[in-house]
Amino acid sequence: MKRGYHHGNLRQALVEAALLLIADKGPTGFTLSEAAKAADVTPAAVYRHFAGRDDLMAEVARQGYDIFAALMEFAYNDGKPSALAAFEATGRAYLAFARKYPGHYMAMFESGLNLQAHPDLALVAHKARRVLEQASESLSLHLPEAKRPPATMFSAHIWAMSHGVVELFMRGAPGAKSPFPPEDLLEAGIGIYLRGLGLLPPDR
């Protein structure tokens, strides 16, 4: 029997159903009707909470960014014990999030959502990005001003490197062929980047 409108927490049940479908079929591989079926409700009941499939995916992504921002803030720890240690901790937190919350991660980065069409999602996504920008800004203060890259560029480089490690060497078939653990790849890449900026001494 379909529970329909009487479902106790239909909105969250649909989010959980979407997460299972994302894990099974990818973020673009299922319909809103399939999500309703997985949540054991009628398709009509879904529209009490979500205007359409993108709206449901935006809520999955929003919850993901909320978790992601909290993990990044915890890892950054207000820049303690040092700017460098805090910065490196945010990189490890990125990989940890992707490993532990793959459904949220795919909804956030692989669903093709337009952040500007979902203001709540854009807000929490900015909050998550801001932690990495803050970590980059604090670390780059150790450079002479003339050699200091913009914090947004600095953080974008590290974000791109982190995302690349996740996509190529952590998830799916390519990940199974990685010659090195993802954490080692990211740590080495960040180390090379920071040495290039002069924030770490060269290897001897």
N, CA and C atoms as an extended XYZ file, in Angstrom:
612
Properties=species:S:1:pos:R:3:atomname:S:1:resname:S:1:resid:I:1 pbc="F F F"
N         0.846       -1.209        0.000 N   MET     1
C         0.000        0.000        0.000 CA  MET     1
C         0.872        1.247        0.000 C   MET     1
N         0.582        2.157       -0.901 N   LYS     2
C         1.346        3.397       -0.959 CA  LYS     2
C         0.971        4.300        0.212 C   LYS     2
N         2.008        4.888        0.800 N   ARG     3
C         1.741        5.740        1.954 CA  ARG     3
C         1.375        7.154        1.543 C   ARG     3
N         1.812        7.559        0.347 N   GLY     4
C         1.418        8.852       -0.201 CA  GLY     4
C         1.598       10.012        0.752 C   GLY     4
N         0.547       10.817        0.873 N   TYR     5
C         0.609       12.039        1.657 CA  TYR     5
C         0.788       11.776        3.149 C   TYR     5
N         0.559       10.548        3.579 N   HIS     6
C         0.633       10.263        5.011 CA  HIS     6
C         2.043        9.874        5.462 C   HIS     6
N         2.969        9.858        4.517 N   HIS     7
C         4.343        9.498        4.855 CA  HIS     7
C         4.866       10.473        5.901 C   HIS     7
N         5.465        9.957        6.955 N   GLY     8
C         5.895       10.796        8.074 CA  GLY     8
C         6.886       11.871        7.709 C   GLY     8
N         7.924       11.538        6.942 N   ASN     9
C         8.922       12.526        6.553 CA  ASN     9
C         9.251       12.296        5.082 C   ASN     9
N         8.292       12.590        4.243 N   LEU    10
C         8.408       12.275        2.822 CA  LEU    10
C         9.591       12.978        2.173 C   LEU    10
N         9.785       14.229        2.512 N   ARG    11
C        10.868       14.991        1.875 CA  ARG    11
C        12.215       14.297        2.063 C   ARG    11
N        12.529       13.931        3.310 N   GLN    12
C        13.816       13.291        3.578 CA  GLN    12
C        13.849       11.864        3.024 C   GLN    12
N        12.702       11.188        3.033 N   ALA    13
C        12.648        9.834        2.461 CA  ALA    13
C        12.981        9.875        0.971 C   ALA    13
N        12.547       10.911        0.280 N   LEU    14
C        12.860       11.056       -1.141 CA  LEU    14
C        14.341       11.358       -1.358 C   LEU    14
N        14.917       12.146       -0.460 N   VAL    15
C        16.355       12.419       -0.534 CA  VAL    15
C        17.143       11.122       -0.369 C   VAL    15
N        16.758       10.312        0.620 N   GLU    16
C        17.454        9.034        0.859 CA  GLU    16
C        17.272        8.092       -0.338 C   GLU    16
N        16.081        8.087       -0.913 N   ALA    17
C        15.843        7.254       -2.099 CA  ALA    17
C        16.708        7.722       -3.261 C   ALA    17
N        16.810        9.034       -3.422 N   ALA    18
C        17.640        9.585       -4.504 CA  ALA    18
C        19.101        9.204       -4.312 C   ALA    18
N        19.571        9.220       -3.077 N   LEU    19
C        20.965        8.840       -2.807 CA  LEU    19
C        21.243        7.400       -3.219 C   LEU    19
N        20.299        6.518       -2.952 N   LEU    20
C        20.458        5.112       -3.352 CA  LEU    20
C        20.458        4.981       -4.877 C   LEU    20
N        19.581        5.737       -5.532 N   LEU    21
C        19.517        5.687       -6.988 CA  LEU    21
C        20.769        6.284       -7.631 C   LEU    21
N        21.290        7.341       -7.037 N   ILE    22
C        22.534        7.947       -7.539 CA  ILE    22
C        23.665        6.928       -7.472 C   ILE    22
N        23.744        6.221       -6.349 N   ALA    23
C        24.801        5.214       -6.189 CA  ALA    23
C        24.658        4.107       -7.222 C   ALA    23
N        23.420        3.798       -7.587 N   ASP    24
C        23.170        2.684       -8.509 CA  ASP    24
C        23.236        3.101       -9.979 C   ASP    24
N        22.707        4.291      -10.280 N   LYS    25
C        22.543        4.693      -11.677 CA  LYS    25
C        23.228        5.999      -12.044 C   LYS    25
N        23.855        6.653      -11.081 N   GLY    26
C        24.452        7.947      -11.359 CA  GLY    26
C        23.448        9.073      -11.160 C   GLY    26
N        23.924       10.322      -11.084 N   PRO    27
C        23.036       11.445      -10.745 CA  PRO    27
C        22.044       11.827      -11.841 C   PRO    27
N        22.241       11.346      -13.060 N   THR    28
C        21.308       11.689      -14.141 CA  THR    28
C        20.606       10.448      -14.698 C   THR    28
N        20.733        9.321      -14.009 N   GLY    29
C        20.240        8.065      -14.557 CA  GLY    29
C        18.898        7.590      -14.049 C   GLY    29
N        18.125        8.462      -13.410 N   PHE    30
C        16.821        8.034      -12.900 CA  PHE    30
C        15.826        9.179      -12.979 C   PHE    30
N        14.554        8.830      -12.893 N   THR    31
C        13.482        9.820      -12.980 CA  THR    31
C        12.899       10.098      -11.594 C   THR    31
N        12.098       11.145      -11.535 N   LEU    32
C        11.417       11.475      -10.282 CA  LEU    32
C        10.442       10.373       -9.900 C   LEU    32
N         9.824        9.743      -10.899 N   SER    33
C         8.908        8.629      -10.627 CA  SER    33
C         9.638        7.455       -9.986 C   SER    33
N        10.866        7.200      -10.441 N   GLU    34
C        11.668        6.125       -9.835 CA  GLU    34
C        12.010        6.454       -8.390 C   GLU    34
N        12.292        7.722       -8.117 N   ALA    35
C        12.578        8.132       -6.747 CA  ALA    35
C        11.343        7.940       -5.870 C   ALA    35
N        10.181        8.271       -6.406 N   ALA    36
C         8.929        8.080       -5.665 CA  ALA    36
C         8.709        6.602       -5.361 C   ALA    36
N         8.934        5.768       -6.358 N   LYS    37
C         8.759        4.322       -6.171 CA  LYS    37
C         9.718        3.794       -5.111 C   LYS    37
N        10.971        4.256       -5.154 N   ALA    38
C        11.964        3.810       -4.171 CA  ALA    38
C        11.605        4.256       -2.762 C   ALA    38
N        10.920        5.413       -2.665 N   ALA    39
C        10.492        5.916       -1.351 CA  ALA    39
C         9.134        5.354       -0.947 C   ALA    39
N         8.524        4.548       -1.825 N   ASP    40
C         7.239        3.902       -1.566 CA  ASP    40
C         6.111        4.917       -1.411 C   ASP    40
N         6.114        5.909       -2.314 N   VAL    41
C         5.025        6.887       -2.333 CA  VAL    41
C         4.563        7.056       -3.781 C   VAL    41
N         3.407        7.661       -3.973 N   THR    42
C         2.904        7.903       -5.320 CA  THR    42
C         3.661        9.072       -5.946 C   THR    42
N         3.847        9.062       -7.261 N   PRO    43
C         4.518       10.192       -7.914 CA  PRO    43
C         3.848       11.534       -7.605 C   PRO    43
N         2.534       11.528       -7.507 N   ALA    44
C         1.817       12.781       -7.229 CA  ALA    44
C         2.215       13.371       -5.879 C   ALA    44
N         2.497       12.494       -4.902 N   ALA    45
C         2.855       12.971       -3.563 CA  ALA    45
C         4.179       13.720       -3.550 C   ALA    45
N         5.044       13.381       -4.498 N   VAL    46
C         6.371       14.012       -4.547 CA  VAL    46
C         6.260       15.518       -4.734 C   VAL    46
N         5.262       15.935       -5.524 N   TYR    47
C         5.161       17.344       -5.888 CA  TYR    47
C         4.705       18.242       -4.738 C   TYR    47
N         4.348       17.633       -3.625 N   ARG    48
C         4.097       18.455       -2.423 CA  ARG    48
C         5.398       19.052       -1.914 C   ARG    48
N         6.525       18.411       -2.236 N   HIS    49
C         7.808       18.825       -1.676 CA  HIS    49
C         8.819       19.291       -2.712 C   HIS    49
N         8.711       18.782       -3.937 N   PHE    50
C         9.698       19.124       -4.963 CA  PHE    50
C         8.989       19.463       -6.268 C   PHE    50
N         9.433       20.551       -6.887 N   ALA    51
C         8.806       20.993       -8.133 CA  ALA    51
C         9.141       20.067       -9.296 C   ALA    51
N        10.234       19.353       -9.181 N   GLY    52
C        10.664       18.443      -10.239 CA  GLY    52
C        11.935       17.733       -9.836 C   GLY    52
N        12.494       16.991      -10.775 N   ARG    53
C        13.670       16.187      -10.482 CA  ARG    53
C        14.869       17.049      -10.079 C   ARG    53
N        15.063       18.171      -10.781 N   ASP    54
C        16.188       19.057      -10.441 CA  ASP    54
C        16.050       19.606       -9.028 C   ASP    54
N        14.823       19.861       -8.623 N   ASP    55
C        14.577       20.387       -7.281 CA  ASP    55
C        14.982       19.346       -6.220 C   ASP    55
N        14.645       18.082       -6.484 N   LEU    56
C        15.062       17.004       -5.582 CA  LEU    56
C        16.585       16.878       -5.565 C   LEU    56
N        17.214       16.904       -6.733 N   MET    57
C        18.669       16.787       -6.805 CA  MET    57
C        19.342       17.966       -6.106 C   MET    57
N        18.746       19.144       -6.209 N   ALA    58
C        19.305       20.321       -5.542 CA  ALA    58
C        19.280       20.146       -4.027 C   ALA    58
N        18.232       19.516       -3.508 N   GLU    59
C        18.168       19.282       -2.060 CA  GLU    59
C        19.205       18.256       -1.627 C   GLU    59
N        19.415       17.214       -2.435 N   VAL    60
C        20.473       16.241       -2.128 CA  VAL    60
C        21.831       16.952       -2.115 C   VAL    60
N        22.066       17.788       -3.119 N   ALA    61
C        23.330       18.522       -3.199 CA  ALA    61
C        23.468       19.510       -2.040 C   ALA    61
N        22.371       20.177       -1.691 N   ARG    62
C        22.426       21.148       -0.585 CA  ARG    62
C        22.824       20.461        0.718 C   ARG    62
N        22.210       19.317        0.989 N   GLN    63
C        22.570       18.580        2.206 CA  GLN    63
C        24.026       18.124        2.144 C   GLN    63
N        24.475       17.746        0.939 N   GLY    64
C        25.869       17.354        0.776 CA  GLY    64
C        26.818       18.505        1.062 C   GLY    64
N        26.534       19.670        0.505 N   TYR    65
C        27.386       20.841        0.748 CA  TYR    65
C        27.376       21.223        2.227 C   TYR    65
N        26.252       21.024        2.887 N   ASP    66
C        26.159       21.327        4.313 CA  ASP    66
C        27.121       20.439        5.108 C   ASP    66
N        27.120       19.135        4.795 N   ILE    67
C        28.047       18.199        5.447 CA  ILE    67
C        29.484       18.557        5.074 C   ILE    67
N        29.689       18.828        3.795 N   PHE    68
C        31.020       19.143        3.279 CA  PHE    68
C        31.595       20.380        3.965 C   PHE    68
N        30.797       21.437        4.077 N   ALA    69
C        31.263       22.670        4.716 CA  ALA    69
C        31.625       22.417        6.174 C   ALA    69
N        30.808       21.620        6.871 N   ALA    70
C        31.091       21.321        8.280 CA  ALA    70
C        32.394       20.534        8.413 C   ALA    70
N        32.608       19.568        7.528 N   LEU    71
C        33.852       18.790        7.572 CA  LEU    71
C        35.063       19.667        7.266 C   LEU    71
N        34.929       20.548        6.286 N   MET    72
C        36.041       21.434        5.931 CA  MET    72
C        36.361       22.406        7.074 C   MET    72
N        35.313       22.940        7.705 N   GLU    73
C        35.532       23.858        8.826 CA  GLU    73
C        36.198       23.139        9.988 C   GLU    73
N        35.765       21.908       10.255 N   PHE    74
C        36.366       21.122       11.325 CA  PHE    74
C        37.835       20.847       11.010 C   PHE    74
N        38.128       20.494        9.760 N   ALA    75
C        39.510       20.206        9.363 CA  ALA    75
C        40.371       21.458        9.440 C   ALA    75
N        39.816       22.592        9.013 N   TYR    76
C        40.587       23.836        9.023 CA  TYR    76
C        40.913       24.288       10.445 C   TYR    76
N        39.953       24.086       11.358 N   ASN    77
C        40.179       24.341       12.789 CA  ASN    77
C        40.730       25.742       13.061 C   ASN    77
N        40.131       26.737       12.406 N   ASP    78
C        40.560       28.134       12.593 CA  ASP    78
C        42.044       28.342       12.334 C   ASP    78
N        42.607       27.544       11.419 N   GLY    79
C        44.010       27.733       11.048 CA  GLY    79
C        45.009       27.168       12.022 C   GLY    79
N        44.554       26.299       12.914 N   LYS    80
C        45.463       25.732       13.916 CA  LYS    80
C        45.863       24.310       13.514 C   LYS    80
N        47.009       23.811       13.938 N   PRO    81
C        48.040       24.474       14.739 CA  PRO    81
C        48.915       25.423       13.933 C   PRO    81
N        48.854       25.338       12.590 N   SER    82
C        49.587       26.281       11.744 CA  SER    82
C        48.827       26.423       10.438 C   SER    82
N        49.132       27.510        9.705 N   ALA    83
C        48.456       27.744        8.426 CA  ALA    83
C        48.687       26.578        7.470 C   ALA    83
N        49.903       26.034        7.462 N   LEU    84
C        50.225       24.935        6.559 CA  LEU    84
C        49.491       23.656        6.956 C   LEU    84
N        49.505       23.313        8.232 N   ALA    85
C        48.832       22.101        8.702 CA  ALA    85
C        47.328       22.190        8.454 C   ALA    85
N        46.761       23.361        8.699 N   ALA    86
C        45.315       23.540        8.494 CA  ALA    86
C        44.960       23.424        7.020 C   ALA    86
N        45.816       23.993        6.176 N   PHE    87
C        45.592       23.925        4.739 CA  PHE    87
C        45.620       22.480        4.252 C   PHE    87
N        46.616       21.731        4.672 N   GLU    88
C        46.734       20.330        4.255 CA  GLU    88
C        45.565       19.495        4.783 C   GLU    88
N        45.072       19.840        5.969 N   ALA    89
C        43.942       19.110        6.547 CA  ALA    89
C        42.683       19.283        5.703 C   ALA    89
N        42.506       20.458        5.088 N   THR    90
C        41.321       20.658        4.251 CA  THR    90
C        41.378       19.771        3.005 C   THR    90
N        42.581       19.556        2.472 N   GLY    91
C        42.723       18.659        1.319 CA  GLY    91
C        42.343       17.234        1.676 C   GLY    91
N        42.795       16.775        2.834 N   ARG    92
C        42.451       15.418        3.278 CA  ARG    92
C        40.952       15.303        3.534 C   ARG    92
N        40.338       16.380        4.049 N   ALA    93
C        38.898       16.371        4.319 CA  ALA    93
C        38.101       16.253        3.030 C   ALA    93
N        38.601       16.855        1.965 N   TYR    94
C        37.928       16.765        0.662 CA  TYR    94
C        37.837       15.309        0.221 C   TYR    94
N        38.964       14.596        0.299 N   LEU    95
C        38.971       13.191       -0.109 CA  LEU    95
C        38.106       12.345        0.830 C   LEU    95
N        38.163       12.647        2.114 N   ALA    96
C        37.374       11.881        3.084 CA  ALA    96
C        35.880       12.039        2.805 C   ALA    96
N        35.464       13.249        2.458 N   PHE    97
C        34.056       13.482        2.147 CA  PHE    97
C        33.637       12.687        0.907 C   PHE    97
N        34.451       12.754       -0.141 N   ALA    98
C        34.115       12.044       -1.381 CA  ALA    98
C        34.019       10.544       -1.153 C   ALA    98
N        34.856       10.025       -0.276 N   ARG    99
C        34.848        8.586       -0.008 CA  ARG    99
C        33.623        8.191        0.819 C   ARG    99
N        33.281        8.997        1.820 N   LYS   100
C        32.214        8.627        2.751 CA  LYS   100
C        30.824        8.990        2.236 C   LYS   100
N        30.726       10.017        1.391 N   TYR   101
C        29.421       10.492        0.920 CA  TYR   101
C        29.389       10.547       -0.619 C   TYR   101
N        29.569        9.405       -1.276 N   PRO   102
C        29.654        9.429       -2.750 CA  PRO   102
C        28.383        9.918       -3.434 C   PRO   102
N        27.207        9.587       -2.878 N   GLY   103
C        25.956       10.038       -3.491 CA  GLY   103
C        25.821       11.547       -3.439 C   GLY   103
N        26.114       12.114       -2.283 N   HIS   104
C        26.076       13.575       -2.156 CA  HIS   104
C        27.104       14.217       -3.093 C   HIS   104
N        28.289       13.635       -3.128 N   TYR   105
C        29.376       14.184       -3.957 CA  TYR   105
C        28.951       14.244       -5.430 C   TYR   105
N        28.356       13.165       -5.918 N   MET   106
C        27.921       13.147       -7.318 CA  MET   106
C        26.807       14.155       -7.569 C   MET   106
N        25.882       14.284       -6.614 N   ALA   107
C        24.809       15.270       -6.775 CA  ALA   107
C        25.377       16.680       -6.823 C   ALA   107
N        26.399       16.936       -6.026 N   MET   108
C        27.012       18.264       -5.959 CA  MET   108
C        27.781       18.616       -7.227 C   MET   108
N        28.537       17.650       -7.752 N   PHE   109
C        29.506       17.975       -8.795 CA  PHE   109
C        29.235       17.348      -10.160 C   PHE   109
N        28.318       16.381      -10.240 N   GLU   110
C        28.158       15.671      -11.504 CA  GLU   110
C        26.720       15.654      -12.018 C   GLU   110
N        25.844       16.412      -11.398 N   SER   111
C        24.434       16.378      -11.792 CA  SER   111
C        24.069       17.478      -12.776 C   SER   111
N        25.000       18.390      -13.041 N   GLY   112
C        24.724       19.474      -13.983 CA  GLY   112
C        23.802       20.548      -13.452 C   GLY   112
N        23.660       20.626      -12.133 N   LEU   113
C        22.774       21.631      -11.540 CA  LEU   113
C        23.313       23.040      -11.747 C   LEU   113
N        22.417       23.972      -11.997 N   ASN   114
C        22.755       25.389      -12.053 CA  ASN   114
C        22.577       25.967      -10.655 C   ASN   114
N        23.683       26.283       -9.998 N   LEU   115
C        23.602       26.770       -8.616 CA  LEU   115
C        22.741       28.026       -8.510 C   LEU   115
N        22.815       28.887       -9.519 N   GLN   116
C        22.088       30.153       -9.434 CA  GLN   116
C        20.578       29.956       -9.475 C   GLN   116
N        20.142       28.812       -9.963 N   ALA   117
C        18.696       28.532      -10.000 CA  ALA   117
C        18.190       28.042       -8.646 C   ALA   117
N        19.099       27.790       -7.731 N   HIS   118
C        18.732       27.270       -6.408 CA  HIS   118
C        19.500       28.074       -5.347 C   HIS   118
N        18.951       29.209       -4.909 N   PRO   119
C        19.671       30.117       -4.008 CA  PRO   119
C        20.184       29.464       -2.724 C   PRO   119
N        19.393       28.576       -2.118 N   ASP   120
C        19.844       27.919       -0.881 CA  ASP   120
C        21.071       27.053       -1.143 C   ASP   120
N        21.080       26.398       -2.286 N   LEU   121
C        22.212       25.565       -2.666 CA  LEU   121
C        23.443       26.435       -2.936 C   LEU   121
N        23.253       27.528       -3.659 N   ALA   122
C        24.371       28.427       -3.963 CA  ALA   122
C        24.996       28.979       -2.686 C   ALA   122
N        24.157       29.274       -1.708 N   LEU   123
C        24.638       29.850       -0.449 CA  LEU   123
C        25.543       28.881        0.309 C   LEU   123
N        25.111       27.640        0.442 N   VAL   124
C        25.898       26.669        1.203 CA  VAL   124
C        27.119       26.219        0.411 C   VAL   124
N        27.025       26.209       -0.924 N   ALA   125
C        28.190       25.887       -1.753 CA  ALA   125
C        29.263       26.955       -1.578 C   ALA   125
N        28.840       28.207       -1.521 N   HIS   126
C        29.793       29.306       -1.296 CA  HIS   126
C        30.447       29.175        0.077 C   HIS   126
N        29.676       28.770        1.076 N   LYS   127
C        30.216       28.587        2.426 CA  LYS   127
C        31.330       27.544        2.423 C   LYS   127
N        31.117       26.455        1.695 N   ALA   128
C        32.139       25.402        1.616 CA  ALA   128
C        33.384       25.906        0.892 C   ALA   128
N        33.187       26.599       -0.226 N   ARG   129
C        34.329       27.131       -0.982 CA  ARG   129
C        35.103       28.141       -0.157 C   ARG   129
N        34.378       28.889        0.650 N   ARG   130
C        35.012       29.950        1.429 CA  ARG   130
C        36.010       29.389        2.434 C   ARG   130
N        35.771       28.182        2.965 N   VAL   131
C        36.724       27.585        3.912 CA  VAL   131
C        38.065       27.363        3.225 C   VAL   131
N        38.038       26.821        2.020 N   LEU   132
C        39.280       26.583        1.296 CA  LEU   132
C        39.941       27.892        0.891 C   LEU   132
N        39.146       28.886        0.527 N   GLU   133
C        39.707       30.207        0.202 CA  GLU   133
C        40.379       30.822        1.425 C   GLU   133
N        39.749       30.671        2.587 N   GLN   134
C        40.325       31.204        3.822 CA  GLN   134
C        41.641       30.500        4.140 C   GLN   134
N        41.670       29.171        3.956 N   ALA   135
C        42.901       28.419        4.203 CA  ALA   135
C        43.998       28.874        3.248 C   ALA   135
N        43.648       29.103        1.986 N   SER   136
C        44.612       29.554        0.984 CA  SER   136
C        45.109       30.958        1.304 C   SER   136
N        44.184       31.811        1.708 N   GLU   137
C        44.538       33.196        2.033 CA  GLU   137
C        45.508       33.248        3.204 C   GLU   137
N        45.232       32.478        4.253 N   SER   138
C        46.100       32.479        5.433 CA  SER   138
C        47.496       31.981        5.098 C   SER   138
N        47.559       30.946        4.261 N   LEU   139
C        48.863       30.385        3.909 CA  LEU   139
C        49.632       31.330        2.996 C   LEU   139
N        48.951       31.984        2.069 N   SER   140
C        49.654       32.861        1.125 CA  SER   140
C        50.163       34.139        1.776 C   SER   140
N        49.702       34.451        2.982 N   LEU   141
C        50.222       35.624        3.696 CA  LEU   141
C        51.710       35.477        4.012 C   LEU   141
N        52.213       34.244        3.940 N   HIS   142
C        53.634       34.006        4.181 CA  HIS   142
C        54.483       34.361        2.962 C   HIS   142
N        53.841       34.749        1.866 N   LEU   143
C        54.552       35.141        0.654 CA  LEU   143
C        54.636       36.659        0.562 C   LEU   143
N        55.678       37.197       -0.105 N   PRO   144
C        55.701       38.637       -0.375 CA  PRO   144
C        54.477       39.021       -1.197 C   PRO   144
N        53.946       40.182       -0.933 N   GLU   145
C        52.689       40.576       -1.570 CA  GLU   145
C        52.761       40.506       -3.091 C   GLU   145
N        53.903       40.870       -3.676 N   ALA   146
C        54.043       40.873       -5.131 CA  ALA   146
C        53.987       39.466       -5.722 C   ALA   146
N        54.296       38.453       -4.898 N   LYS   147
C        54.298       37.071       -5.387 CA  LYS   147
C        53.088       36.281       -4.892 C   LYS   147
N        52.142       36.971       -4.317 N   ARG   148
C        50.998       36.308       -3.686 CA  ARG   148
C        49.857       36.145       -4.690 C   ARG   148
N        49.468       34.910       -5.018 N   PRO   149
C        48.338       34.740       -5.943 CA  PRO   149
C        47.032       35.105       -5.247 C   PRO   149
N        46.010       35.478       -6.015 N   PRO   150
C        44.698       35.721       -5.390 CA  PRO   150
C        44.231       34.443       -4.677 C   PRO   150
N        43.644       34.612       -3.505 N   ALA   151
C        43.208       33.443       -2.722 CA  ALA   151
C        42.215       32.595       -3.501 C   ALA   151
N        41.370       33.248       -4.309 N   THR   152
C        40.391       32.481       -5.083 CA  THR   152
C        41.076       31.598       -6.127 C   THR   152
N        42.170       32.106       -6.733 N   MET   153
C        42.909       31.308       -7.702 CA  MET   153
C        43.659       30.168       -7.005 C   MET   153
N        44.310       30.495       -5.905 N   PHE   154
C        45.050       29.516       -5.104 CA  PHE   154
C        44.114       28.365       -4.721 C   PHE   154
N        42.964       28.700       -4.160 N   SER   155
C        42.034       27.665       -3.708 CA  SER   155
C        41.437       26.907       -4.885 C   SER   155
N        41.223       27.595       -6.026 N   ALA   156
C        40.678       26.922       -7.210 CA  ALA   156
C        41.648       25.871       -7.734 C   ALA   156
N        42.942       26.181       -7.692 N   HIS   157
C        43.943       25.198       -8.121 CA  HIS   157
C        43.898       23.952       -7.240 C   HIS   157
N        43.828       24.159       -5.929 N   ILE   158
C        43.813       23.019       -4.997 CA  ILE   158
C        42.501       22.247       -5.130 C   ILE   158
N        41.400       22.960       -5.308 N   TRP   159
C        40.100       22.311       -5.494 CA  TRP   159
C        40.145       21.437       -6.747 C   TRP   159
N        40.683       21.985       -7.842 N   ALA   160
C        40.754       21.235       -9.096 CA  ALA   160
C        41.632       19.991       -8.938 C   ALA   160
N        42.742       20.137       -8.217 N   MET   161
C        43.618       18.994       -7.990 CA  MET   161
C        42.908       17.936       -7.148 C   MET   161
N        42.226       18.358       -6.109 N   SER   162
C        41.500       17.433       -5.238 CA  SER   162
C        40.403       16.711       -6.022 C   SER   162
N        39.663       17.473       -6.813 N   HIS   163
C        38.571       16.894       -7.597 CA  HIS   163
C        39.118       15.901       -8.627 C   HIS   163
N        40.230       16.239       -9.244 N   GLY   164
C        40.836       15.348      -10.222 CA  GLY   164
C        41.277       14.034       -9.604 C   GLY   164
N        41.849       14.100       -8.414 N   VAL   165
C        42.267       12.877       -7.725 CA  VAL   165
C        41.052       12.006       -7.427 C   VAL   165
N        39.968       12.627       -6.967 N   VAL   166
C        38.744       11.862       -6.679 CA  VAL   166
C        38.222       11.192       -7.945 C   VAL   166
N        38.094       11.975       -9.022 N   GLU   167
C        37.476       11.458      -10.243 CA  GLU   167
C        38.330       10.390      -10.928 C   GLU   167
N        39.630       10.585      -10.947 N   LEU   168
C        40.494        9.680      -11.706 CA  LEU   168
C        41.024        8.506      -10.895 C   LEU   168
N        41.204        8.717       -9.583 N   PHE   169
C        41.928        7.712       -8.817 CA  PHE   169
C        41.225        7.217       -7.556 C   PHE   169
N        39.985        7.662       -7.347 N   MET   170
C        39.284        7.186       -6.162 CA  MET   170
C        38.021        6.416       -6.516 C   MET   170
N        37.265        6.917       -7.498 N   ARG   171
C        35.970        6.319       -7.791 CA  ARG   171
C        35.971        5.657       -9.159 C   ARG   171
N        35.221        4.589       -9.303 N   GLY   172
C        35.029        3.953      -10.590 CA  GLY   172
C        36.222        3.147      -11.057 C   GLY   172
N        36.175        2.745      -12.309 N   ALA   173
C        37.209        1.873      -12.875 CA  ALA   173
C        38.606        2.486      -12.865 C   ALA   173
N        38.760        3.796      -13.202 N   PRO   174
C        40.124        4.331      -13.163 CA  PRO   174
C        40.755        4.221      -11.769 C   PRO   174
N        39.925        4.424      -10.749 N   GLY   175
C        40.441        4.376       -9.383 CA  GLY   175
C        41.055        3.041       -9.025 C   GLY   175
N        40.513        1.966       -9.590 N   ALA   176
C        41.021        0.628       -9.290 CA  ALA   176
C        42.424        0.425       -9.854 C   ALA   176
N        42.808        1.278      -10.811 N   LYS   177
C        44.106        1.128      -11.463 CA  LYS   177
C        45.137        2.138      -10.953 C   LYS   177
N        44.800        2.886       -9.932 N   SER   178
C        45.716        3.897       -9.430 CA  SER   178
C        46.976        3.255       -8.854 C   SER   178
N        48.147        3.734       -9.273 N   PRO   179
C        49.398        3.159       -8.745 CA  PRO   179
C        49.726        3.639       -7.334 C   PRO   179
N        49.019        4.672       -6.870 N   PHE   180
C        49.293        5.251       -5.555 CA  PHE   180
C        47.968        5.510       -4.826 C   PHE   180
N        47.976        5.475       -3.491 N   PRO   181
C        46.765        5.855       -2.748 CA  PRO   181
C        46.378        7.296       -3.070 C   PRO   181
N        45.071        7.593       -3.195 N   PRO   182
C        44.643        8.956       -3.517 CA  PRO   182
C        45.223       10.011       -2.574 C   PRO   182
N        45.281        9.683       -1.273 N   GLU   183
C        45.812       10.646       -0.307 CA  GLU   183
C        47.261       10.998       -0.616 C   GLU   183
N        48.047        9.991       -1.024 N   ASP   184
C        49.456       10.240       -1.354 CA  ASP   184
C        49.575       11.101       -2.607 C   ASP   184
N        48.722       10.828       -3.589 N   LEU   185
C        48.740       11.623       -4.818 CA  LEU   185
C        48.439       13.090       -4.526 C   LEU   185
N        47.395       13.324       -3.725 N   LEU   186
C        47.015       14.704       -3.432 CA  LEU   186
C        48.090       15.397       -2.608 C   LEU   186
N        48.622       14.708       -1.600 N   GLU   187
C        49.654       15.309       -0.757 CA  GLU   187
C        50.884       15.691       -1.585 C   GLU   187
N        51.298       14.795       -2.485 N   ALA   188
C        52.458       15.079       -3.327 CA  ALA   188
C        52.171       16.248       -4.262 C   ALA   188
N        50.968       16.270       -4.866 N   GLY   189
C        50.607       17.352       -5.775 CA  GLY   189
C        50.562       18.696       -5.073 C   GLY   189
N        49.965       18.738       -3.888 N   ILE   190
C        49.915       19.987       -3.119 CA  ILE   190
C        51.331       20.416       -2.738 C   ILE   190
N        52.160       19.441       -2.371 N   GLY   191
C        53.548       19.757       -2.012 CA  GLY   191
C        54.295       20.408       -3.163 C   GLY   191
N        54.146       19.864       -4.362 N   ILE   192
C        54.800       20.441       -5.552 CA  ILE   192
C        54.279       21.857       -5.806 C   ILE   192
N        52.979       22.033       -5.674 N   TYR   193
C        52.362       23.345       -5.897 CA  TYR   193
C        52.897       24.370       -4.894 C   TYR   193
N        52.941       23.981       -3.620 N   LEU   194
C        53.400       24.912       -2.584 CA  LEU   194
C        54.885       25.222       -2.722 C   LEU   194
N        55.667       24.234       -3.145 N   ARG   195
C        57.091       24.501       -3.394 CA  ARG   195
C        57.253       25.478       -4.555 C   ARG   195
N        56.417       25.329       -5.567 N   GLY   196
C        56.470       26.243       -6.707 CA  GLY   196
C        56.183       27.680       -6.303 C   GLY   196
N        55.334       27.852       -5.300 N   LEU   197
C        55.035       29.202       -4.792 CA  LEU   197
C        56.091       29.702       -3.818 C   LEU   197
N        56.937       28.791       -3.360 N   GLY   198
C        57.954       29.177       -2.374 CA  GLY   198
C        57.469       29.057       -0.944 C   GLY   198
N        56.354       28.347       -0.742 N   LEU   199
C        55.809       28.187        0.609 CA  LEU   199
C        56.391       26.985        1.328 C   LEU   199
N        57.049       26.096        0.586 N   LEU   200
C        57.764       24.972        1.187 CA  LEU   200
C        59.183       24.986        0.653 C   LEU   200
N        60.144       24.561        1.460 N   PRO   201
C        61.524       24.509        0.961 CA  PRO   201
C        61.650       23.428       -0.101 C   PRO   201
N        62.586       23.576       -1.047 N   PRO   202
C        62.758       22.549       -2.078 CA  PRO   202
C        63.262       21.245       -1.480 C   PRO   202
N        62.932       20.136       -2.147 N   ASP   203
C        63.453       18.840       -1.721 CA  ASP   203
C        64.970       18.816       -1.882 C   ASP   203
N        65.615       18.184       -0.958 N   ARG   204
C        67.077       18.056       -1.046 CA  ARG   204
C        67.451       16.639       -1.412 C   ARG   204
